[in-house]
Amino acid sequence: MPAFNREEVRKTINDLVMDVLKRKKVAVKPGMISEGVSMIMQLGIDSLDILQIVATAEKKFGIQIPDEELKKIDDMGSFLKAVENNWPKD
């Protein structure tokens, strides 16, 4: 597996979140999805949506995020950290 690339992971997560927002018919503006913006409180994404986003990211990146870390995912920053923490080490 290639080395962790924060920008590539960020883009993938951003795209997954954008897909959910479009499906929910949320008006999406540039910069809406950032490290400090709560996906649940500010974007209206529910916990089931987050689980689906995480499952898709896990499959794409070939990783497994433990349940205790899943509970902490609420914004781009916490999602990036969870992916990075579970990225295969060489």
C-alpha positions in Angstrom: 0.0 0.0 0.0 1.3 3.5 -0.8 2.3 5.9 1.9 -0.5 7.9 3.6 -1.3 10.9 1.5 -3.3 13.4 3.6 -4.6 15.4 0.6 -5.7 12.4 -1.4 -7.5 11.0 1.7 -9.1 14.4 2.4 -10.4 14.6 -1.2 -11.8 11.1 -1.0 -13.6 11.9 2.3 -14.8 15.2 1.0 -16.3 13.5 -2.1 -18.0 10.9 0.0 -19.5 13.5 2.3 -20.6 15.6 -0.7 -22.4 12.6 -2.2 -24.4 12.2 1.0 -25.2 15.9 1.2 -26.4 15.9 -2.4 -28.5 12.8 -1.8 -30.1 14.7 1.2 -30.6 17.7 -1.1 -28.5 20.0 1.1 -27.2 23.1 -0.7 -23.5 22.6 -0.7 -21.1 25.6 -0.6 -17.3 25.6 -1.0 -15.5 25.1 2.3 -18.5 23.5 4.0 -16.6 20.4 4.8 -13.6 21.3 6.8 -11.7 20.1 9.9 -13.8 22.0 12.4 -17.3 21.6 10.9 -19.4 18.9 12.6 -20.9 16.5 10.1 -23.8 15.8 12.5 -24.5 19.2 14.1 -23.7 21.5 11.2 -24.1 19.5 8.1 -27.1 17.4 9.1 -25.4 14.0 8.4 -26.7 11.3 10.7 -24.7 8.5 12.3 -25.9 6.0 9.8 -24.6 8.2 7.0 -21.2 8.5 8.8 -21.0 4.7 9.1 -21.7 4.4 5.4 -19.0 7.0 4.6 -16.5 5.2 6.8 -17.3 1.8 5.4 -16.7 3.1 1.8 -13.5 4.8 2.9 -12.3 1.6 4.7 -12.9 -0.4 1.5 -11.2 2.1 -0.7 -8.1 2.5 1.5 -8.0 -1.2 2.6 -8.1 -0.2 6.3 -10.2 -1.1 9.3 -11.1 1.7 11.8 -11.9 0.3 15.3 -15.3 0.9 16.9 -13.7 3.1 19.6 -12.3 5.4 16.9 -15.6 5.4 14.9 -17.4 7.0 17.9 -15.0 10.0 17.7 -15.5 10.8 14.0 -17.5 13.9 13.7 -15.6 16.3 11.4 -13.0 16.1 8.6 -10.1 16.4 11.1 -11.2 13.4 13.3 -11.9 11.4 10.2 -8.5 12.1 8.7 -6.9 11.2 12.1 -8.8 7.9 12.2 -7.7 7.0 8.7 -4.1 8.0 9.4 -4.0 6.1 12.7 -5.1 2.9 10.9 -3.1 3.2 7.7 -0.8 0.2 7.2 2.7 0.9 8.4 5.6 -0.2 6.3 
